[in-house]
Amino acid sequence: MKYQCHEINTLVVGTGCAGYNAADWLYDLKVPVMIVTEGRKMGTSRNTGSDKQTYYKIALTADNKDSIGEMTDTLADGIGVHGDLALIEAANSLKCFYKLVNLGVPFPTNEYGEYVGYKTDHDPKQRATSAGPLTSKYMTECLEESVKRKKISVLDHITIIKIITKDGKVAGALGVDKGNEFHLFSCQNLILATGGPAAVYKDSVYPASQSGMTGIALEAGARADNLQEWQYGLASVKFRWNVSSIERLASERGMTKQAASFKAIQK
Ligand SMILES: Cc1cc2nc3c(=O)[nH]c(=O)nc-3n(C[C@H](O)[C@H](O)[C@H](O)COP(=O)(O)OP(=O)(O)OC[C@H]3O[C@@H](n4cnc5c(N)ncnc54)[C@H](O)[C@@H]3O)c2cc1C
């Protein structure tokens, strides 16, 4: 077999918000990084829509006091997120949010410059904000522009099919392109930003262009955590659209989402 070989310190797989953001940060931290993707325009971030996509962060208005500790507690309270991860997410919340603002994602402010929030998913603090139904598309596009400006290399149309390990550690990855040519990547770190497990949502909410690739990580021996946590809501399938107002309805009325969905369907 013939392979095209690539060598890099850190390989990022995927060009959704997660992949672009990871590569963008690593470049600033002076880590040599390369992105490889099955399809630059594929994935959930760029192709999905909802009545109002929500970005969750620390509350940022004068009348709504919040802190890293309180956000950590909220994230970990449901027992679906480990405390250390919740703390990292809360501690970096504002740094990450303002990065997106500076890159041009149009999150709305009031006349005083406050990022006014609303409540979602049992949120006690109005931490949610949104730039509208296509928030994650704007995030992807702004991050992509930043990656382009930094001239980070993006190899398109290559599907990663195997993670290569040596002595129980990641050593690289194997990909195949559209012309059935193989690509061998040698790397010290691999960031698998291939999105959620697409097949589970095939008949509901995921856009057709989301294929996912959790399996290769499990096959390579990665330990999975919290895979029991899922979110389901009402969705239209002919035109793929998620109805997240059900979540709002549920939290406003203190109902489970299932009960709120049932009420909405009855109506
Ligand atoms: C209808 C809907 C509404 C949503 N609303 C919200 C919301 O309000 N708030 C919120 O926080 N989240 C929401 N989400 C979830 C959120 O959109 C996703 O979790 C997020 O966009 C995933 O981003 P990602 O970068 O991890 O993956 P994706 O954006 O899916 O990107 C995956 C990338 O990996 C590439 N890829 C996949 N497999 C391979 C492979 N084997 N080799 C190479 N490349 C590969 C793809 O081409 C793509 O570029 C919603 C999701 C849906 C479907």
The ligand as an SDF file (V2000), in Angstrom:
LIG
                    3D

 53 58  0  0  0  0  0  0  0  0999 V2000
  -30.9830   20.9110   15.9750 C   0  0  0  0  0  0  0  0  0  0  0  0
  -29.8480   21.1000   16.9410 C   0  0  0  0  0  0  0  0  0  0  0  0
  -29.9000   22.1540   17.8620 C   0  0  0  0  0  0  0  0  0  0  0  0
  -28.8500   22.3550   18.7520 C   0  0  0  0  0  0  0  0  0  0  0  0
  -28.9330   23.3880   19.6440 N   0  0  0  0  0  0  0  0  0  0  0  0
  -27.9030   23.6060   20.5000 C   0  0  0  0  0  0  0  0  0  0  0  0
  -27.9460   24.6930   21.4150 C   0  0  0  0  0  0  0  0  0  0  0  0
  -28.9200   25.4540   21.4440 O   0  0  0  0  0  0  0  0  0  0  0  0
  -26.8730   24.8800   22.2380 N   0  0  0  0  0  0  0  0  0  0  0  0
  -25.7760   24.0300   22.2120 C   0  0  0  0  0  0  0  0  0  0  0  0
  -24.8270   24.2430   22.9780 O   0  0  0  0  0  0  0  0  0  0  0  0
  -25.7250   22.9760   21.3660 N   0  0  0  0  0  0  0  0  0  0  0  0
  -26.7440   22.7490   20.5140 C   0  0  0  0  0  0  0  0  0  0  0  0
  -26.6860   21.6930   19.6620 N   0  0  0  0  0  0  0  0  0  0  0  0
  -25.5000   20.8260   19.7050 C   0  0  0  0  0  0  0  0  0  0  0  0
  -24.3250   21.4890   18.9780 C   0  0  0  0  0  0  0  0  0  0  0  0
  -24.7740   22.0330   17.7470 O   0  0  0  0  0  0  0  0  0  0  0  0
  -23.2300   20.4510   18.7060 C   0  0  0  0  0  0  0  0  0  0  0  0
  -22.8990   19.7900   19.9090 O   0  0  0  0  0  0  0  0  0  0  0  0
  -21.9620   21.0930   18.1780 C   0  0  0  0  0  0  0  0  0  0  0  0
  -22.2350   21.8910   17.0330 O   0  0  0  0  0  0  0  0  0  0  0  0
  -20.9330   20.0250   17.8260 C   0  0  0  0  0  0  0  0  0  0  0  0
  -19.7860   20.6800   17.3560 O   0  0  0  0  0  0  0  0  0  0  0  0
  -18.5170   19.8560   16.9860 P   0  0  0  0  0  0  0  0  0  0  0  0
  -17.4970   20.8170   16.4540 O   0  0  0  0  0  0  0  0  0  0  0  0
  -18.1480   18.9760   18.1270 O   0  0  0  0  0  0  0  0  0  0  0  0
  -18.9830   18.8560   15.8030 O   0  0  0  0  0  0  0  0  0  0  0  0
  -19.5530   19.1550   14.3490 P   0  0  0  0  0  0  0  0  0  0  0  0
  -19.9170   20.5590   14.1460 O   0  0  0  0  0  0  0  0  0  0  0  0
  -20.5790   18.1160   14.0730 O   0  0  0  0  0  0  0  0  0  0  0  0
  -18.2860   18.8930   13.4280 O   0  0  0  0  0  0  0  0  0  0  0  0
  -17.7750   17.6030   13.2170 C   0  0  0  0  0  0  0  0  0  0  0  0
  -16.6780   17.6930   12.1650 C   0  0  0  0  0  0  0  0  0  0  0  0
  -15.9760   16.4640   12.1370 O   0  0  0  0  0  0  0  0  0  0  0  0
  -15.8170   16.0460   10.7790 C   0  0  0  0  0  0  0  0  0  0  0  0
  -15.7250   14.5850   10.8310 N   0  0  0  0  0  0  0  0  0  0  0  0
  -16.6360   13.6930   11.3150 C   0  0  0  0  0  0  0  0  0  0  0  0
  -16.1430   12.4380   11.2260 N   0  0  0  0  0  0  0  0  0  0  0  0
  -14.9020   12.5540   10.6760 C   0  0  0  0  0  0  0  0  0  0  0  0
  -13.8920   11.6050   10.3290 C   0  0  0  0  0  0  0  0  0  0  0  0
  -14.0330   10.3030   10.5670 N   0  0  0  0  0  0  0  0  0  0  0  0
  -12.7510   12.0680    9.7760 N   0  0  0  0  0  0  0  0  0  0  0  0
  -12.5600   13.4010    9.5370 C   0  0  0  0  0  0  0  0  0  0  0  0
  -13.4780   14.3330    9.8560 N   0  0  0  0  0  0  0  0  0  0  0  0
  -14.6400   13.9100   10.4130 C   0  0  0  0  0  0  0  0  0  0  0  0
  -17.0380   16.5870   10.0540 C   0  0  0  0  0  0  0  0  0  0  0  0
  -16.8030   16.7270    8.6770 O   0  0  0  0  0  0  0  0  0  0  0  0
  -17.1740   17.9580   10.7490 C   0  0  0  0  0  0  0  0  0  0  0  0
  -16.3300   18.8970   10.1190 O   0  0  0  0  0  0  0  0  0  0  0  0
  -27.7280   21.4690   18.7500 C   0  0  0  0  0  0  0  0  0  0  0  0
  -27.6850   20.4130   17.8320 C   0  0  0  0  0  0  0  0  0  0  0  0
  -28.7220   20.2190   16.9300 C   0  0  0  0  0  0  0  0  0  0  0  0
  -28.6410   19.0840   15.9660 C   0  0  0  0  0  0  0  0  0  0  0  0
  1  2  1  0
  2  3  1  0
  2 52  2  0
  3  4  2  0
  4  5  1  0
  4 50  1  0
  5  6  2  0
  6  7  1  0
  6 13  1  0
  7  8  2  0
  7  9  1  0
  9 10  1  0
 10 11  2  0
 10 12  1  0
 12 13  2  0
 13 14  1  0
 14 15  1  0
 14 50  1  0
 15 16  1  0
 16 17  1  0
 16 18  1  0
 18 19  1  0
 18 20  1  0
 20 21  1  0
 20 22  1  0
 22 23  1  0
 23 24  1  0
 24 25  2  0
 24 26  1  0
 24 27  1  0
 27 28  1  0
 28 29  2  0
 28 30  1  0
 28 31  1  0
 31 32  1  0
 32 33  1  0
 33 34  1  0
 33 48  1  0
 34 35  1  0
 35 36  1  0
 35 46  1  0
 36 37  1  0
 36 45  1  0
 37 38  2  0
 38 39  1  0
 39 40  1  0
 39 45  2  0
 40 41  1  0
 40 42  2  0
 42 43  1  0
 43 44  2  0
 44 45  1  0
 46 47  1  0
 46 48  1  0
 48 49  1  0
 50 51  2  0
 51 52  1  0
 52 53  1  0
M  END
$$$$
